[in-house]
Amino acid sequence: MPVPTYSTEQFSAGIKRTMPTGRAWPRGLDTAISKIIAIFTPASVKVISTGKIFIGDVFPASTVSMLSEWESTLGLPDPCAGRSPTLEQRRSQVVARLTDSGGSSIAYYSGFALSLGYPIAITEYAPARAGLMRAGEPVRGEAWVYAWTVSAPGYTPVAFRAGQSCAGEPLQTWGNDVLKCEITARAPAHTVVRFGYVAPFLNDSGGDSELMVY
C-alpha cells in the first residue's frame, strides 16, 4: 500500500475540522486563525515527508542512515566484515545475523551462506570401511568423521548496484573472508571445517574447474 502524502492545504483543513464551531472560529482563508494555522502546517508536511524516507530506512536490507545502529545492535562491525566492506556487504551481514536461527545441518549452513551472498556446497566424510569403498577412493581414518568441507567460488564477485551501493565504492569487489569467518564461528566445536575454493582454469578441452582446499 502506498504511503499517503498530505499537502499544507489538507493539513489546514484537517485542523479546522477539529476546531469548535461558531462565529468566534471562522474558517475563511483570510482570517487570523487560518493564517496562524498556515504557520505550522509546513512543519507537519516535512515530518510526513521525512517519515516516508525512513520507512525504507528502518528495514536492514534497505537501510542507509540507520545501518550503523543495526550493526551496533548485532555486535557489528567485527573482524568478519573485513577492512572496508561495501554498503551491500554490510547490509547482507546484518540480515544474515538477524535471520540466523541456528543449526548444524547442511541446509542451515547453505542457507546462511546464501544470505551473505555466497552459494556453497558442503561435503561430509566418513572413515574407510571394507566392503563399502571403491577402487580409487581415499582411505580416511576415524578422525575424518569430524571434518567437513565448504566449497565456494574462489572469488565471489559483489558488483556495484545503483540504489544499493554508495558513491566512492569500487565497481566490483572479490573475496570470501566474510564467509570463512562467519561459518567458522558457527561450526560445531568438535568438528574441523575446511574451505575449498573452486578456481577456474583453462585446459586442452577448453575449460574446467579445480578445487583448492585450505
Secondary structure, 3 states (H helix, E strand, C coil): CCCCCCCHHHHHHHHHHCCCCCCCCCCCCCCHHHHHHHHHHHHHHHHHHHHHHHHHHCCCCCCCCCHHHHHHHCCCCCHHHCCCCCHHHHHHHHHHHHHCCCCCCHHHHHHHHHHHCCCCEEEECCCCCCCCCCCCCCCCCHHHHHEEEEEEECCCCEECCCCCCCCCCCCEECCCHHHHHHHHHHCCCCCEEEEEEEEEECCCCCCEEEEEEC
